[in-house]
Each structure stands twice: as structure tokens, then as C-alpha cells.
Amino acid sequence: MGMGIIVVGIIMFGTGLVLFYSIEVGQTDPILRIAKNAGTFIGLSGMGVTMAGILLYLINRNEAPLEESFDS
């Protein structure tokens, strides 16, 4: 579950980078400005989703059982 979320977050981050950096800064076309702003939002959301996936992966790992010896 955690690895899937990590992959989705990385894809979102990459998509946000492409949208943000492929559109020039001084655009007056409203559609391109919306796409650039959406790229910012998608990229930042992708960073959060990736972090959530990493935390889920770390929390849900199975720990090795402890070997206890009660012999004296």
C-alpha cells in the first residue's frame, strides 16, 4: 500500500514540475495561467502524498519477532 502511494506521489510531483516549468512566466492567456497554477498545486500535493506513502511504508513494516531465551 505504501509503495503504491509513493509511486503516485512521484508521478504527481513530476507532472507538477512539467506543468509549472513548461509555461513561461509572463503569460496573459488565462488557460495557461491556470495550468501553471495547477502545476504548482499538483507538485506540492505530490510532495505531501510521497511523504505520506513513505510514512505508511515505515509504519506498516513487519518487525522480526524477538528471540527470547528464559534459560538460566
N, C-alpha and C positions, 0 to 999 in steps of 0.2 A: 504494500500500500504506500509506504513512504517513498519508495523508488519511483513509482508512477507519478506521484505528486512532484517530486524533484524534476523529473523529465518535463512535465507540463510547465513548471515554473521557468525552466531554462528556455523552453520554446517561447513562452510569453515574453521573457526578457529579451530574447533575440528579435522577436517581432517588434517590440517596442523600440529597440535600437534602430532597426531598419526604417520604421516609420518616422522616427524623430530625425535621424541624420540624412534621410534621402530627400527631405523637403527643405528648401532654403529658408533663411530666417525672415526675409522681407516680403513674404507672400501676402498679397491682398485678396486672393481668392478665398472665400470663406470655407470652401470644402477642403482645401489644402491646409488651412489653419486648423480646422477641426481634426484632420488626420494627424497633424503634428502634435496637437494637444492629446489626442487619443494615444499616440505613441508614447508620450510621457507617462500617461496613466497606466498603460499596459506594461511598460517597462518596470515601473515602480511596483505594480501589483505582482509582476513576475518575480521580483526580488523577494517579496513577502511570502509568496507561495513556495518558492525554493527553500526559504528558511523554515517554513512550517513543515515541509517534507523532510528536511534534514532532522528537525526535532522529532517528528513522528518516527523516523527510522531509528534514531538513537534511543527513544523511549521504548519501542517495541522489540528491541533485540532480545533474544533469548540468552540468558546467562547460563554458564556451565554450572551444574549442580556441585555443591560443596562436598568434598570427601571428608567425612568426619570419622575419626577413629576414637572409640571410647576405651580402648585397651590401655591398661596402666602399666 
